[in-house]
Amino acid sequence: MGLVRLVVILIIAWLIYSTTRRWLASLDQKWDQKKSGRSEKIETMVSCAYCGLHVPQNEALQAQGKYYCSSEHQKRAESS
């Protein structure tokens, strides 16, 4: 009985080890995908023609080939 018990314990330990190893590898792979996904979403930054503040291009207001951080700055630049 002692030998059978030892073999069963070794099999259970090996199953726990291999399952944990696969689980950690899958977490690592998901983490790498998240990190690489972030780097693909880098946006172009543009400078406000009025105050010089840098804002993402998709959030900036564009008028006459210039970018502005807000409609107020766009109006002030047009009136000056």
Legacy VTK file of the C-alpha trace (Angstrom):
# vtk DataFile Version 3.0
C-alpha trace
ASCII
DATASET POLYDATA
POINTS 80 float
0.000 0.000 0.000
2.868 2.411 0.704
4.148 2.292 -2.880
0.683 2.795 -4.396
0.060 5.765 -2.092
3.395 7.308 -3.105
2.606 6.913 -6.829
-0.839 8.492 -6.373
0.663 11.441 -4.465
3.294 11.929 -7.169
0.633 11.876 -9.916
-1.508 14.416 -8.048
1.522 16.656 -7.460
2.460 16.463 -11.153
-1.123 17.349 -12.192
-1.168 20.361 -9.875
2.238 21.492 -11.155
1.335 21.163 -14.847
-2.069 22.834 -14.410
-0.517 25.752 -12.515
2.218 26.110 -15.119
-0.313 26.234 -17.995
-2.460 28.732 -16.113
0.515 31.041 -15.449
1.608 30.787 -19.093
-1.867 31.795 -20.266
-1.858 34.794 -17.895
1.552 35.827 -19.196
0.328 35.560 -22.788
-2.758 37.664 -22.017
-0.547 40.263 -20.316
1.734 40.447 -23.365
-1.291 40.933 -25.635
-2.547 43.791 -23.461
0.851 45.478 -23.463
1.248 45.177 -27.214
-2.309 46.412 -27.752
-1.533 49.624 -25.920
1.451 50.454 -28.065
-0.656 50.246 -31.223
-3.011 52.931 -29.961
-0.450 55.736 -29.852
-2.068 58.887 -31.148
-0.518 61.831 -32.954
-0.228 64.891 -30.736
-0.677 68.391 -32.129
0.054 71.769 -30.624
-2.649 74.379 -30.080
-1.937 77.356 -32.350
-3.099 79.744 -29.622
-1.567 78.499 -26.349
0.836 75.741 -27.433
-0.845 72.995 -25.402
-0.369 69.536 -26.922
-3.564 67.523 -27.424
-4.379 64.315 -29.331
-5.128 65.109 -32.959
-8.535 63.422 -32.855
-9.594 65.672 -29.928
-8.246 68.927 -31.379
-10.331 71.412 -33.329
-8.983 72.204 -36.775
-9.542 75.464 -38.643
-7.593 76.898 -41.588
-4.905 74.227 -41.279
-4.238 74.974 -37.584
-5.168 72.971 -34.498
-6.748 74.333 -31.322
-7.302 72.780 -27.903
-10.721 74.410 -27.422
-13.344 76.380 -29.288
-12.537 79.411 -27.113
-8.919 79.414 -28.298
-10.075 78.953 -31.873
-12.366 82.016 -31.574
-9.657 84.116 -29.905
-7.120 83.243 -32.602
-9.585 84.103 -35.368
-10.463 87.456 -33.776
-6.819 88.546 -33.323
LINES 1 81
80 0 1 2 3 4 5 6 7 8 9 10 11 12 13 14 15 16 17 18 19 20 21 22 23 24 25 26 27 28 29 30 31 32 33 34 35 36 37 38 39 40 41 42 43 44 45 46 47 48 49 50 51 52 53 54 55 56 57 58 59 60 61 62 63 64 65 66 67 68 69 70 71 72 73 74 75 76 77 78 79
